[in-house]
Amino acid sequence: MRSKSVSLLLPFVGLLAGSVVVVLANPRADSGTIEGKVTYTGTPPKMKPIDMAKEPTCAKEHNPPEMAQNVVTGPGNVLEYVVVYISAGGPPSPTPTQAARYDQKGCMYIPHVLPMQVDQPLQIYTDDPFAHNIHPLPKLNPEWNKSQPPGAPPIETKWSKPEFIEVKCNIHPWMHGYFAVLKTSRYAVTDNNGSFSLKGLPPDKYTVTSWQEQYGTQSQEVTLAAGETKTITFTYKVTPYLY
Amino acid sequence: MKSITSVVAFFFGSLGLALAAGTTPCFAQTDIHFHTVTGPMEAHIGGLAGHSSDGKTLYRRFCVGCHGASGDGNGENAIWFDPTLGFAKPRDFTLGVFKCRSTPTGALPTDEDLFDAVTRGFVTTNMPEWRSLTNQERANLVAFVKTFSTRWQTDKAGTPIAIPPEPPAKIESILHGRELFQKMECWKCHGSEGRGDGPSAATLTDSKGNPIRPYDFTTGERFKCGVSNHDLYRIFMTGLDGTPMPSFADNIKPEEAWDLVHFLRTLQVSIKTPELGTFRQWVSAHPGQLKPIGQEAPPGK
């Protein structure tokens, strides 16, 4: 009886050991990449220049003025600041211990969209010689609002539920950004060519999701074989209005 | 076959009837369907226990008109509240975000905080005080309000911030408070004289995007969250969550916070506070010694 149960268990143990070996001994050989672009069809809204006259230091620093960043387009009908991430598939990703960093500099949030994983430490810095208030507007996580005068240490925090959180400064109402709090650390934000690349993915069936602050989420299924690179495109239908 | 069709027809017919009934305006108060998200809740105010099952009846009678059957602040009266005229929309209880708290920013208020808010109401808004209800009734209402957001199931109420004893409001304290008012840039919204007319005042919105005005100290009106110096201390150290008013707890030391309280009292020119008397006396004895509050001239000018 005992020998039977052991023999029954053996294949599982073998399977487990095998997969551990694959992960530990050979992390890269079979890992693949999902890359591509985020594009749009239609007429995007025209971004307006940001009037920073209320904060003369910033108005001086941004000359010509910065444009609003709700919908940032590039040549070839591409969209910048789109978060692309693995929403299903692959092994679970451990919570990074390295803090995600968000900066307030010259009355702008840098980066405009900051992806991070649930429970990953988040540090919010200010470089500006005047006060800001950091006011994230979550729906699922607790909303808070903190003042950060010049020279104040970074605000250290984290978010415990996945959510796209708008961030604003009430003193400088043009300051507007997002925390993309995700269940994974497999994410990318499109650059000014609209490009993204998700590397180091073990073979699996994945759901890849993109998120743009005006146009929301889209998802695609991608099956990745060992060592394979697949190219996908997300296309948003845009309208000339902000909502 | 025929019998099946008739059964199906009967089913859909009655479904349609049910749907129609559901969309009929509820004139009879008893027809209101409450969309609470949690089971029964309790509230504890000192030794007093409130029960949501009892609070429901009171809510239906006194609160539903503005705060709505699902507690989202969209009651039938809500459309008449115009934030552009300074009248805040009714609180949306489904968010679990509250202005008047003794707890740090981001934390849930205590049951006492909610009880106090219901009791005192919100001056400058359409929320009246509810002293007309008994303590038990208000405790029951607090318990019921907690059923609209799942936050009360997953999170605990925060721990009230520690407030050191108030030192005397001497002139040194007032002047230091004035420096803090400049340094923390309170004037950006509240204005250099506390009139609520700072450079950022006009663009302020609450977390739902509705316009909101900064408090005008010169009116001498009650604060949003109370009347006492302790209430004032709590307001800027915890922040008024859901509004542009942030918490300063990370950057103002507890003992310094009293200095700011004492200075803020000098802005209430219409009610002539003792702090204002002390301050005016000092100013008349030291003419031209105070730098004006507000935007400092850029270096080199």
Interface residues (C-beta under 8 A of the other chain):
Chain A: K54 P56 T57 F130 A131 N133 I134 H135 L137 K139 P142 E143 W144 N145 K146 S147 Q148 P149 A152 P153 I155 N170 I171 H172 P173
Chain B: L95 G96 V97 T105 G106 A107 L108 R151 D155 K183 M184 E185 K188 C189 P199 S200 T203 L204 T205 S207 G239 D241 G242 T243 P244 M245 P246 S247 F248 A249 D250 N251 Q295 P298
